[in-house]
Amino acid sequence: MKTYATSQLIDGLRSGDKRLLAKAITLVESKKAEHRDQAEDLLKAIMPFTGNSIRIGITGVPGAGKSTFIENFGKFAIANGKKVAVLAVDPSSSLNKGSILGDKTRMEELAREKNAFIRPSPTSGFLGGIANATFESLLLCEAAGYDYILIETVGVGQSEVLVSDITDVFLFLKIIGGGDELQGIKRGVMEMVDLIFINKVEEENRLKAKNTKIELLRALHFMPSKEKDWKVPVFLGSALNNEGLDAVYEKVQEFIDLKVATSSFEETRKRQAEKRFDYWVKEYILQHTKSGKEGETQYDLHKKNASDLKVNPSSEAKVFVEKLLKK
Ligand code: GDP
């Protein structure tokens, strides 16, 4: 990786240079210690320019129409004078078998827009790490002046939790049929959503879609409400034909306005920041204990003890940490 001075990255991304924004993102995604140090400097410097976007999480099974939706929704936002960035949290990419979201050519038209920036999903690291790196990428996009940050993920449960930890509003894209289980409508995901969009609704299935909507509203009725004074709306539409996206756009704004008015907007972001703080405390403790020759040797030794299945991993971790934190 070619190195860039921190000031060069800052000036570049602040002046709208997408190539340098991409370089800055590569830097925050890196797990190398020296890159991390520079990433911290960079993030510190851009902090005053962050926080001003609407952060939208979007989920749905593969084929639900997420990229089609994002492409047309993004173009709609751009037509309204906004800048749009698209990031992804892809659980498959952390499992070392190629990614569900990243492999195909996606959102070509949106990618060509001057006011759009699309980042393929990170290809390494574990899911928690990917979500945290994605959050930092989001901050970089905000500093680069993007008004909407769309974060896409695929419906497998855990990734939704992580995405809802870095976004302000969570949108679920559903298609008719396919079965609730298959569509990830597990209680957990339903409790996280703020808006539902039933996609691919065209003339021949409109009636079915209306019934699905009634079922969904009924199910939602029994869920604890995530946001006070907010009933999760269910929209019908077609991402492909650009139908219903304007309604979602308006509703997102309404939702954000409500959250700001009730202070829940800031509160949620604060809770999210606390979670990230805890994540990084653990991460840095791990890095610290493993650093240096002695640390590495001890780490390998205790990890080996745990993997021999004769000792309890938590006891072994405790011994290791206590031994090394004294160093
Ligand atoms: P993703 O895997 O969730 O990102 O889904 P895609 O956006 O790649 O869409 C999967 C397929 O569904 C593609 O062939 C799209 O053209 C198609 N598709 C997406 N939205 C609609 C829609 O509103 N109506 C119809 N008929 N097809 C759609």
Boltz pocket constraint, residues with backbone or C-beta under 6 A from the ligand:
constraints:
  - pocket:
      binder: B
      contacts: [[A, 60], [A, 61], [A, 62], [A, 63], [A, 64], [A, 65], [A, 66], [A, 67], [A, 68], [A, 69], [A, 199], [A, 200], [A, 201], [A, 202], [A, 237], [A, 238], [A, 239], [A, 240], [A, 241]]
      max_distance: 6.0
